[in-house]
Amino acid sequence: MGLWTLLEGLLLIANAFSVLNEDRFLSKRGWSMQEFPGGRTKSLKGQFIGLIYAMQYLRVPLIILNGLFIIVKMVSG
């Protein structure tokens, strides 16, 4: 497993987090930010929910990175 494969895997995980919808998926399973009043997200679950919300705000850079990875894969094979 090379560095490029690791980066591709991380990009795929970031894509998966960014497409999770709060109303359809997260709140039904008890993973919404409304469970943490006042922003107290010190627990592991709170940190993970914060990571999911951060990925949702980084959608535009993810789109650019996806395009870059696609171009590199097309050129290099």
N, CA, C and O atoms as a printed pandas DataFrame, in Angstrom:
     atom_number atom_name residue_name chain_id  residue_number  x_coord  y_coord  z_coord
0              1         N          MET        A               1    0.848   -1.171    0.000
1              2        CA          MET        A               1    0.000    0.000    0.000
2              3         C          MET        A               1    0.889    1.228    0.000
3              4         O          MET        A               1    1.726    1.415    0.883
4              5         N          GLY        A               2    0.695    2.039   -0.983
5              6        CA          GLY        A               2    1.513    3.226   -1.107
6              7         C          GLY        A               2    0.833    4.455   -0.543
7              8         O          GLY        A               2   -0.304    4.400   -0.076
8              9         N          LEU        A               3    1.546    5.561   -0.593
9             10        CA          LEU        A               3    1.029    6.828   -0.101
10            11         C          LEU        A               3   -0.173    7.273   -0.928
11            12         O          LEU        A               3   -1.140    7.802   -0.380
12            13         N          TRP        A               4   -0.119    7.062   -2.244
13            14        CA          TRP        A               4   -1.219    7.481   -3.110
14            15         C          TRP        A               4   -2.502    6.723   -2.764
15            16         O          TRP        A               4   -3.584    7.309   -2.748
16            17         N          THR        A               5   -2.385    5.440   -2.492
17            18        CA          THR        A               5   -3.548    4.630   -2.128
18            19         C          THR        A               5   -4.126    5.094   -0.798
19            20         O          THR        A               5   -5.345    5.133   -0.630
20            21         N          LEU        A               6   -3.267    5.443    0.139
21            22        CA          LEU        A               6   -3.717    5.952    1.427
22            23         C          LEU        A               6   -4.464    7.275    1.249
23            24         O          LEU        A               6   -5.508    7.480    1.868
24            25         N          LEU        A               7   -3.944    8.168    0.418
25            26        CA          LEU        A               7   -4.614    9.443    0.158
26            27         C          LEU        A               7   -5.963    9.234   -0.524
27            28         O          LEU        A               7   -6.926    9.936   -0.216
28            29         N          GLU        A               8   -6.039    8.279   -1.445
29            30        CA          GLU        A               8   -7.313    7.977   -2.090
30            31         C          GLU        A               8   -8.328    7.470   -1.073
31            32         O          GLU        A               8   -9.499    7.849   -1.120
32            33         N          GLY        A               9   -7.895    6.634   -0.174
33            34        CA          GLY        A               9   -8.781    6.122    0.860
34            35         C          GLY        A               9   -9.292    7.230    1.777
35            36         O          GLY        A               9  -10.475    7.261    2.116
36            37         N          LEU        A              10   -8.409    8.130    2.176
37            38        CA          LEU        A              10   -8.823    9.256    3.014
38            39         C          LEU        A              10   -9.802   10.166    2.291
39            40         O          LEU        A              10  -10.735   10.690    2.899
40            41         N          LEU        A              11   -9.590   10.356    0.990
41            42        CA          LEU        A              11  -10.514   11.168    0.202
42            43         C          LEU        A              11  -11.881   10.500    0.118
43            44         O          LEU        A              11  -12.906   11.177    0.193
44            45         N          LEU        A              12  -11.904    9.190   -0.037
45            46        CA          LEU        A              12  -13.175    8.473   -0.084
46            47         C          LEU        A              12  -13.918    8.566    1.251
47            48         O          LEU        A              12  -15.140    8.713    1.268
48            49         N          ILE        A              13  -13.200    8.484    2.351
49            50        CA          ILE        A              13  -13.831    8.615    3.667
50            51         C          ILE        A              13  -14.374   10.033    3.863
51            52         O          ILE        A              13  -15.469   10.210    4.396
52            53         N          ALA        A              14  -13.613   11.037    3.435
53            54        CA          ALA        A              14  -14.075   12.424    3.536
54            55         C          ALA        A              14  -15.321   12.630    2.688
55            56         O          ALA        A              14  -16.238   13.340    3.101
56            57         N          ASN        A              15  -15.367   12.017    1.508
57            58        CA          ASN        A              15  -16.563   12.103    0.665
58            59         C          ASN        A              15  -17.760   11.458    1.346
59            60         O          ASN        A              15  -18.870   11.987    1.297
60            61         N          ALA        A              16  -17.533   10.326    1.975
61            62        CA          ALA        A              16  -18.628    9.634    2.655
62            63         C          ALA        A              16  -19.188   10.483    3.796
63            64         O          ALA        A              16  -20.403   10.536    3.981
64            65         N          PHE        A              17  -18.325   11.144    4.558
65            66        CA          PHE        A              17  -18.795   11.994    5.648
66            67         C          PHE        A              17  -19.534   13.220    5.133
67            68         O          PHE        A              17  -20.491   13.676    5.759
68            69         N          SER        A              18  -19.101   13.753    4.002
69            70        CA          SER        A              18  -19.690   15.001    3.516
70            71         C          SER        A              18  -21.084   14.813    2.945
71            72         O          SER        A              18  -21.841   15.780    2.867
72            73         N          VAL        A              19  -21.451   13.605    2.545
73            74        CA          VAL        A              19  -22.773   13.410    1.956
74            75         C          VAL        A              19  -23.817   12.945    2.971
75            76         O          VAL        A              19  -24.981   12.776    2.609
76            77         N          LEU        A              20  -23.435   12.733    4.228
77            78        CA          LEU        A              20  -24.406   12.323    5.238
78            79         C          LEU        A              20  -25.356   13.475    5.536
79            80         O          LEU        A              20  -24.917   14.589    5.821
80            81         N          ASN        A              21  -26.631   13.213    5.472
81            82        CA          ASN        A              21  -27.654   14.220    5.700
82            83         C          ASN        A              21  -28.146   14.135    7.141
83            84         O          ASN        A              21  -28.434   13.045    7.636
84            85         N          GLU        A              22  -28.244   15.273    7.812
85            86        CA          GLU        A              22  -28.644   15.258    9.215
86            87         C          GLU        A              22  -30.096   14.819    9.378
87            88         O          GLU        A              22  -30.397   13.996   10.242
88            89         N          ASP        A              23  -30.990   15.353    8.567
89            90        CA          ASP        A              23  -32.408   15.041    8.732
90            91         C          ASP        A              23  -32.727   13.597    8.382
91            92         O          ASP        A              23  -33.506   12.951    9.083
92            93         N          ARG        A              24  -32.144   13.087    7.320
93            94        CA          ARG        A              24  -32.479   11.750    6.856
94            95         C          ARG        A              24  -31.720   10.643    7.583
95            96         O          ARG        A              24  -32.253    9.548    7.765
96            97         N          PHE        A              25  -30.506   10.909    7.991
97            98        CA          PHE        A              25  -29.673    9.832    8.517
98            99         C          PHE        A              25  -29.213   10.066    9.955
99           100         O          PHE        A              25  -29.420    9.217   10.821
100          101         N          LEU        A              26  -28.599   11.197   10.205
101          102        CA          LEU        A              26  -27.927   11.398   11.492
102          103         C          LEU        A              26  -28.886   11.545   12.667
103          104         O          LEU        A              26  -28.680   10.907   13.699
104          105         N          SER        A              27  -29.920   12.361   12.542
105          106        CA          SER        A              27  -30.801   12.609   13.686
106          107         C          SER        A              27  -31.623   11.384   14.041
107          108         O          SER        A              27  -31.976   11.203   15.207
108          109         N          LYS        A              28  -31.938   10.537   13.070
109          110        CA          LYS        A              28  -32.693    9.321   13.361
110          111         C          LYS        A              28  -31.893    8.349   14.215
111          112         O          LYS        A              28  -32.473    7.537   14.936
112          113         N          ARG        A              29  -30.592    8.419   14.145
113          114        CA          ARG        A              29  -29.732    7.516   14.894
114          115         C          ARG        A              29  -29.121    8.174   16.133
115          116         O          ARG        A              29  -28.276    7.585   16.808
116          117         N          GLY        A              30  -29.558    9.400   16.420
117          118        CA          GLY        A              30  -29.061   10.091   17.597
118          119         C          GLY        A              30  -27.692   10.718   17.414
119          120         O          GLY        A              30  -26.951   10.870   18.384
120          121         N          TRP        A              31  -27.344   11.083   16.193
121          122        CA          TRP        A              31  -26.033   11.655   15.907
122          123         C          TRP        A              31  -26.157   13.090   15.404
123          124         O          TRP        A              31  -25.507   13.449   14.423
124          125         N          SER        A              32  -26.964   13.907   16.043
125          126        CA          SER        A              32  -27.087   15.289   15.582
126          127         C          SER        A              32  -26.430   16.228   16.589
127          128         O          SER        A              32  -26.197   15.857   17.740
128          129         N          MET        A              33  -26.140   17.425   16.150
129          130        CA          MET        A              33  -25.498   18.401   17.029
130          131         C          MET        A              33  -26.472   18.939   18.067
131          132         O          MET        A              33  -26.046   19.581   19.027
132          133         N          GLN        A              34  -27.760   18.697   17.903
133          134        CA          GLN        A              34  -28.747   19.156   18.878
134          135         C          GLN        A              34  -28.622   18.406   20.197
135          136         O          GLN        A              34  -29.136   18.868   21.215
136          137         N          GLU        A              35  -27.955   17.270   20.198
137          138        CA          GLU        A              35  -27.739   16.513   21.428
138          139         C          GLU        A              35  -26.686   17.152   22.319
139          140         O          GLU        A              35  -26.573   16.796   23.493
140          141         N          PHE        A              36  -25.918   18.082   21.786
141          142        CA          PHE        A              36  -24.833   18.718   22.528
142          143         C          PHE        A              36  -25.119   20.207   22.677
143          144         O          PHE        A              36  -24.589   21.013   21.913
144          145         N          PRO        A              37  -25.950   20.587   23.650
145          146        CA          PRO        A              37  -26.255   22.003   23.826
146          147         C          PRO        A              37  -25.029   22.782   24.297
147          148         O          PRO        A              37  -24.252   22.308   25.126
148          149         N          GLY        A              38  -24.881   23.948   23.765
149          150        CA          GLY        A              38  -23.762   24.796   24.162
150          151         C          GLY        A              38  -22.443   24.414   23.533
151          152         O          GLY        A              38  -21.409   24.978   23.890
152          153         N          GLY        A              39  -22.446   23.470   22.605
153          154        CA          GLY        A              39  -21.232   23.089   21.914
154          155         C          GLY        A              39  -20.290   22.227   22.729
155          156         O          GLY        A              39  -19.102   22.165   22.412
156          157         N          ARG        A              40  -20.772   21.561   23.764
157          158        CA          ARG        A              40  -19.927   20.707   24.593
158          159         C          ARG        A              40  -19.740   19.353   23.914
159          160         O          ARG        A              40  -20.521   18.428   24.140
160          161         N          THR        A              41  -18.731   19.241   23.103
161          162        CA          THR        A              41  -18.489   18.012   22.338
162          163         C          THR        A              41  -17.175   17.378   22.771
163          164         O          THR        A              41  -16.312   17.107   21.936
164          165         N          LYS        A              42  -17.017   17.142   24.058
165          166        CA          LYS        A              42  -15.764   16.589   24.568
166          167         C          LYS        A              42  -15.693   15.071   24.430
167          168         O          LYS        A              42  -14.601   14.504   24.449
168          169         N          SER        A              43  -16.831   14.408   24.295
169          170        CA          SER        A              43  -16.818   12.951   24.207
170          171         C          SER        A              43  -16.367   12.510   22.813
171          172         O          SER        A              43  -16.292   13.316   21.885
172          173         N          LEU        A              44  -16.074   11.237   22.688
173          174        CA          LEU        A              44  -15.659   10.696   21.395
174          175         C          LEU        A              44  -16.773   10.823   20.359
175          176         O          LEU        A              44  -16.522   11.151   19.199
176          177         N          LYS        A              45  -18.009   10.557   20.793
177          178        CA          LYS        A              45  -19.154   10.697   19.894
178          179         C          LYS        A              45  -19.307   12.147   19.444
179          180         O          LYS        A              45  -19.575   12.405   18.270
180          181         N          GLY        A              46  -19.141   13.088   20.359
181          182        CA          GLY        A              46  -19.234   14.501   20.020
182          183         C          GLY        A              46  -18.152   14.937   19.047
183          184         O          GLY        A              46  -18.411   15.724   18.136
184          185         N          GLN        A              47  -16.949   14.432   19.234
185          186        CA          GLN        A              47  -15.854   14.756   18.327
186          187         C          GLN        A              47  -16.117   14.193   16.936
187          188         O          GLN        A              47  -15.826   14.842   15.931
188          189         N          PHE        A              48  -16.665   12.987   16.882
189          190        CA          PHE        A              48  -16.966   12.357   15.604
190          191         C          PHE        A              48  -18.070   13.116   14.867
191          192         O          PHE        A              48  -17.996   13.293   13.651
192          193         N          ILE        A              49  -19.090   13.562   15.596
193          194        CA          ILE        A              49  -20.164   14.353   14.992
194          195         C          ILE        A              49  -19.606   15.686   14.498
195          196         O          ILE        A              49  -19.997   16.165   13.433
196          197         N          GLY        A              50  -18.709   16.278   15.253
197          198        CA          GLY        A              50  -18.067   17.513   14.804
198          199         C          GLY        A              50  -17.264   17.313   13.534
199          200         O          GLY        A              50  -17.247   18.186   12.666
200          201         N          LEU        A              51  -16.597   16.169   13.414
201          202        CA          LEU        A              51  -15.859   15.860   12.194
202          203         C          LEU        A              51  -16.792   15.736   11.002
203          204         O          LEU        A              51  -16.478   16.212    9.911
204          205         N          ILE        A              52  -17.943   15.094   11.208
205          206        CA          ILE        A              52  -18.918   14.959   10.125
206          207         C          ILE        A              52  -19.408   16.330    9.680
207          208         O          ILE        A              52  -19.519   16.584    8.481
208          209         N          TYR        A              53  -19.702   17.215   10.623
209          210        CA          TYR        A              53  -20.171   18.549   10.263
210          211         C          TYR        A              53  -19.075   19.373    9.596
211          212         O          TYR        A              53  -19.369   20.175    8.710
212          213         N          ALA        A              54  -17.835   19.196    9.994
213          214        CA          ALA        A              54  -16.731   19.903    9.345
214          215         C          ALA        A              54  -16.585   19.463    7.894
215          216         O          ALA        A              54  -16.330   20.290    7.019
216          217         N          MET        A              55  -16.742   18.178    7.634
217          218        CA          MET        A              55  -16.655   17.672    6.261
218          219         C          MET        A              55  -17.785   18.208    5.398
219          220         O          MET        A              55  -17.605   18.399    4.195
220          221         N          GLN        A              56  -18.941   18.452    5.990
221          222        CA          GLN        A              56  -20.053   18.996    5.222
222          223         C          GLN        A              56  -19.773   20.432    4.792
223          224         O          GLN        A              56  -20.258   20.862    3.745
224          225         N          TYR        A              57  -19.011   21.174    5.569
225          226        CA          TYR        A              57  -18.668   22.539    5.195
226          227         C          TYR        A              57  -17.518   22.595    4.190
227          228         O          TYR        A              57  -17.311   23.626    3.550
228          229         N          LEU        A              58  -16.781   21.518    4.046
229          230        CA          LEU        A              58  -15.643   21.486    3.126
230          231         C          LEU        A              58  -15.983   20.799    1.806
231          232         O          LEU        A              58  -15.127   20.145    1.209
232          233         N          ARG        A              59  -17.213   20.941    1.352
233          234        CA          ARG        A              59  -17.627   20.260    0.124
234          235         C          ARG        A              59  -16.933   20.818   -1.115
235          236         O          ARG        A              59  -16.552   20.050   -2.000
236          237         N          VAL        A              60  -16.761   22.124   -1.197
237          238        CA          VAL        A              60  -16.129   22.713   -2.394
238          239         C          VAL        A              60  -14.674   22.268   -2.527
239          240         O          VAL        A              60  -14.275   21.877   -3.624
240          241         N          PRO        A              61  -13.856   22.307   -1.466
241          242        CA          PRO        A              61  -12.500   21.762   -1.619
242          243         C          PRO        A              61  -12.487   20.273   -1.948
243          244         O          PRO        A              61  -11.598   19.804   -2.659
244          245         N          LEU        A              62  -13.468   19.524   -1.435
245          246        CA          LEU        A              62  -13.542   18.105   -1.768
246          247         C          LEU        A              62  -13.846   17.895   -3.244
247          248         O          LEU        A              62  -13.315   16.971   -3.861
248          249         N          ILE        A              63  -14.690   18.737   -3.812
249          250        CA          ILE        A              63  -14.991   18.642   -5.241
250          251         C          ILE        A              63  -13.730   18.886   -6.057
251          252         O          ILE        A              63  -13.474   18.188   -7.038
252          253         N          ILE        A              64  -12.949   19.868   -5.654
253          254        CA          ILE        A              64  -11.699   20.173   -6.361
254          255         C          ILE        A              64  -10.707   19.018   -6.223
255          256         O          ILE        A              64  -10.064   18.629   -7.198
256          257         N          LEU        A              65  -10.584   18.474   -5.015
257          258        CA          LEU        A              65   -9.678   17.333   -4.812
258          259         C          LEU        A              65  -10.126   16.107   -5.605
259          260         O          LEU        A              65   -9.294   15.387   -6.155
260          261         N          ASN        A              66  -11.424   15.870   -5.665
261          262        CA          ASN        A              66  -11.926   14.751   -6.466
262          263         C          ASN        A              66  -11.566   14.933   -7.931
263          264         O          ASN        A              66  -11.142   13.986   -8.593
264          265         N          GLY        A              67  -11.734   16.136   -8.432
265          266        CA          GLY        A              67  -11.361   16.407   -9.825
266          267         C          GLY        A              67   -9.881   16.193  -10.066
267          268         O          GLY        A              67   -9.488   15.634  -11.090
268          269         N          LEU        A              68   -9.060   16.632   -9.130
269          270        CA          LEU        A              68   -7.623   16.450   -9.249
270          271         C          LEU        A              68   -7.256   14.968   -9.255
271          272         O          LEU        A              68   -6.438   14.533  -10.065
272          273         N          PHE        A              69   -7.853   14.199   -8.361
273          274        CA          PHE        A              69   -7.573   12.766   -8.312
274          275         C          PHE        A              69   -8.030   12.060   -9.583
275          276         O          PHE        A              69   -7.361   11.146  -10.062
276          277         N          ILE        A              70   -9.166   12.482  -10.128
277          278        CA          ILE        A              70   -9.653   11.879  -11.367
278          279         C          ILE        A              70   -8.713   12.172  -12.519
279          280         O          ILE        A              70   -8.417   11.281  -13.315
280          281         N          ILE        A              71   -8.238   13.400  -12.622
281          282        CA          ILE        A              71   -7.311   13.770  -13.693
282          283         C          ILE        A              71   -5.998   12.990  -13.576
283          284         O          ILE        A              71   -5.479   12.489  -14.573
284          285         N          VAL        A              72   -5.470   12.891  -12.364
285          286        CA          VAL        A              72   -4.217   12.147  -12.164
286          287         C          VAL        A              72   -4.406   10.683  -12.510
287          288         O          VAL        A              72   -3.528   10.077  -13.125
288          289         N          LYS        A              73   -5.540   10.098  -12.124
289          290        CA          LYS        A              73   -5.797    8.689  -12.452
290          291         C          LYS        A              73   -5.935    8.482  -13.958
291          292         O          LYS        A              73   -5.484    7.466  -14.488
292          293         N          MET        A              74   -6.552    9.432  -14.645
293          294        CA          MET        A              74   -6.710    9.297  -16.100
294          295         C          MET        A              74   -5.364    9.401  -16.807
295          296         O          MET        A              74   -5.123    8.699  -17.789
296          297         N          VAL        A              75   -4.490   10.270  -16.316
297          298        CA          VAL        A              75   -3.180   10.467  -16.948
298          299         C          VAL        A              75   -2.248    9.296  -16.629
299          300         O          VAL        A              75   -1.566    8.780  -17.515
300          301         N          SER        A              76   -2.224    8.883  -15.363
301          302        CA          SER        A              76   -1.249    7.863  -14.967
302          303         C          SER        A              76   -1.759    6.433  -15.173
303          304         O          SER        A              76   -0.965    5.496  -15.260
304          305         N          GLY        A              77   -3.037    6.274  -15.250
305          306        CA          GLY        A              77   -3.589    4.932  -15.531
306          307         C          GLY        A              77   -3.990    4.161  -14.363
307          308         O          GLY        A              77   -4.461    3.032  -14.500
